[in-house]
Amino acid sequence: MKKRTFLDPLFKTSPIPVLALGICSALAVTVKLEPALVMALAVTLVTGFSELILSLLRHTIPNRIRIIVQLMVVATLVILVDQVLKAYAWEISKQLSVFVGLIITNCIIMGRIEAFALKNKPLPSFIDGIANGLGYGMVLVVVAVVRELLGEGTLLGYSVVPEKWYVAAGGFYENNGFFILPPMALIVVGLMVWIYNAKNAKSVWNN
């Protein structure tokens, strides 16, 4: 059970390509790899600990105010993450802009709290939260790698494409500025949706 709780959100029910959740941030923070990694880590931590806390409180929360309590817990964790980023990673905090704050209303987090944390024990809930956060983060990282590498020839700000490959140096390669524009993020995410769905459909057919 715990193995499936961890692996399914990574490969079978990944939030972005399979459930179409959290797509906005996938389009907005993936121009470069560094902010995408930080965003992935932030969402993973918030999802994991919010599910853990709300699972611990699940028998004490009146049903009529459960959404308010969920928002309070998630908002507290997001504020902590935001303040840590502002204190220790100011430049990345500026790049992520409002999208850290918008984690509060991220449908992945609220959805997993409702679907899993309020119905299961703390440890499985924490695992589910971490797994769904990692499933979300994997997509962000892949999209960011494609966009930064092909758009600017760098990864984490370091040049990856050799200078001699560029046309200006007599080579054959040129960075494609289209990859750093928002439409390219949508195209890459669309390709990942197609790959995930094709893989899952094949698995179901074989079974």
C-alpha positions in Angstrom: 0.0 0.0 0.0 2.8 2.5 1.0 4.8 1.6 -2.1 1.8 2.4 -4.4 1.1 5.5 -2.4 4.5 6.8 -3.3 5.0 5.4 -6.8 1.5 6.1 -8.3 1.7 9.9 -8.2 5.1 9.7 -9.9 4.2 7.5 -12.8 0.5 6.7 -13.0 -1.4 9.7 -11.5 1.1 12.5 -11.9 -0.7 15.7 -11.0 0.1 17.8 -14.1 0.1 15.4 -17.1 -2.5 13.0 -15.9 -4.8 15.0 -13.6 -4.2 18.4 -15.3 -3.6 20.1 -11.9 -1.0 22.8 -11.3 -0.5 23.7 -15.0 -0.4 27.4 -14.4 2.8 27.4 -12.4 4.3 24.8 -14.8 3.9 27.4 -17.6 5.1 30.4 -15.5 8.2 29.3 -13.5 10.0 27.0 -16.0 11.9 29.5 -18.1 15.0 28.5 -16.1 15.8 25.4 -14.1 16.8 27.0 -10.8 13.4 28.6 -10.0 11.6 25.4 -11.2 13.6 23.3 -8.7 12.9 25.7 -5.9 9.2 25.8 -6.8 9.1 22.0 -6.9 10.8 21.7 -3.5 8.4 24.3 -2.0 5.3 22.6 -3.3 6.6 19.1 -2.2 7.3 20.4 1.4 4.0 22.2 1.7 2.0 19.2 0.3 3.7 16.7 2.5 3.5 18.6 5.8 0.0 20.0 5.2 -1.3 16.4 4.6 0.6 15.2 7.7 -0.9 18.0 9.9 -4.4 17.7 8.6 -4.3 13.9 8.9 -3.4 14.3 12.6 -6.3 16.8 13.1 -8.8 14.9 10.9 -10.9 13.6 13.8 -11.1 17.0 15.5 -12.1 19.3 12.6 -15.9 19.9 12.2 -16.9 19.1 8.7 -18.5 22.5 8.1 -15.2 24.4 8.6 -12.8 21.9 7.2 -12.0 24.0 4.1 -11.2 27.0 6.3 -8.9 24.9 8.5 -7.2 23.4 5.5 -6.5 26.9 4.0 -5.1 28.1 7.4 -2.7 25.2 7.6 -1.5 25.5 4.0 -1.3 29.3 4.2 0.9 29.1 7.3 3.3 26.6 5.6 3.4 28.7 2.5 4.2 31.9 4.4 7.0 30.1 6.2 8.4 28.9 2.8 8.1 32.4 1.4 9.9 34.1 4.3 12.7 31.5 4.1 13.1 32.2 0.4 13.1 36.0 1.0 15.7 35.6 3.7 18.1 33.2 2.0 17.3 33.2 -1.7 16.1 36.7 -2.6 16.8 36.6 -6.3 14.9 33.3 -6.7 12.1 34.7 -4.6 11.8 37.6 -7.0 11.8 35.3 -10.0 9.0 33.2 -8.5 7.1 36.4 -7.6 3.4 35.7 -6.7 3.6 32.0 -7.6 4.9 31.1 -4.2 1.8 32.7 -2.6 -0.5 31.0 -5.0 0.6 27.6 -3.6 -2.0 28.3 -1.0 -4.8 27.7 -3.6 -2.9 25.0 -5.5 -5.5 22.4 -6.4 -3.0 19.6 -6.0 -2.6 20.3 -2.3 -6.3 20.9 -1.6 -7.3 17.9 -3.7 -4.9 15.5 -1.9 -6.0 16.8 1.5 -9.6 16.2 0.7 -9.1 12.9 -1.1 -6.4 11.3 1.1 -5.2 13.1 4.2 -8.7 13.4 5.8 -9.3 9.7 5.3 -5.9 8.1 6.2 -3.4 8.0 9.0 -0.5 10.5 9.2 2.4 8.5 7.8 0.6 7.4 4.6 -0.7 11.0 4.2 2.8 12.4 4.5 4.1 9.9 1.9 1.2 10.8 -0.4 1.9 14.5 -0.1 5.6 14.1 -0.8 4.9 11.8 -3.7 2.4 14.1 -5.3 4.8 17.1 -4.8 7.6 15.1 -6.4 5.3 14.1 -9.3 4.5 17.8 -9.8 8.2 18.8 -9.4 9.4 16.2 -12.0 7.3 17.8 -14.7 8.5 21.3 -13.8 12.1 20.2 -13.9 11.7 18.4 -17.3 10.0 21.4 -18.8 12.6 23.8 -17.4 15.5 21.7 -18.6 14.1 21.7 -22.2 13.3 25.4 -22.2 16.6 26.6 -20.7 18.8 24.2 -22.6 17.3 24.8 -26.0 16.4 28.5 -25.4 19.6 29.7 -23.8 22.1 26.9 -24.0 22.5 26.8 -20.3 21.5 24.8 -17.2 21.4 26.4 -13.8 23.0 29.4 -15.4 26.1 27.4 -16.6 26.8 27.1 -20.3 26.2 23.6 -21.6 26.4 24.0 -25.3 30.1 24.3 -26.4 30.9 27.7 -27.9 32.4 26.1 -31.0 29.0 24.7 -31.9 27.4 28.1 -32.3 27.0 29.6 -35.8 28.9 32.7 -34.8 32.0 30.5 -34.1 31.6 28.6 -37.4 29.4 25.9 -36.0 25.9 24.6 -36.7 23.9 25.5 -33.6 21.9 28.5 -32.5 19.7 29.0 -29.4 16.0 29.1 -30.2 14.4 32.0 -28.3 10.9 30.5 -28.9 11.7 28.0 -26.1 11.8 30.7 -23.4 8.3 32.0 -24.4 5.2 30.8 -22.6 3.7 28.9 -25.7 6.7 26.5 -25.6 6.0 25.6 -22.0 2.4 24.7 -23.1 3.8 22.6 -26.0 6.2 20.7 -23.8 3.6 20.0 -21.1 1.2 18.9 -23.9 3.8 16.4 -25.1 4.3 15.1 -21.6 0.5 14.7 -21.2 0.5 12.7 -24.5 3.4 10.5 -23.3 1.9 9.8 -19.9 -1.6 9.0 -21.3 -0.2 6.8 -24.0 1.9 4.9 -21.5 -1.0 4.4 -19.1 -3.3 3.4 -21.9 -0.8 0.8 -23.1 -0.4 -0.5 -19.5 -4.2 -0.9 -19.2 -4.5 -2.6 -22.6 -1.8 -5.1 -21.7 -3.5 -6.0 -18.4 
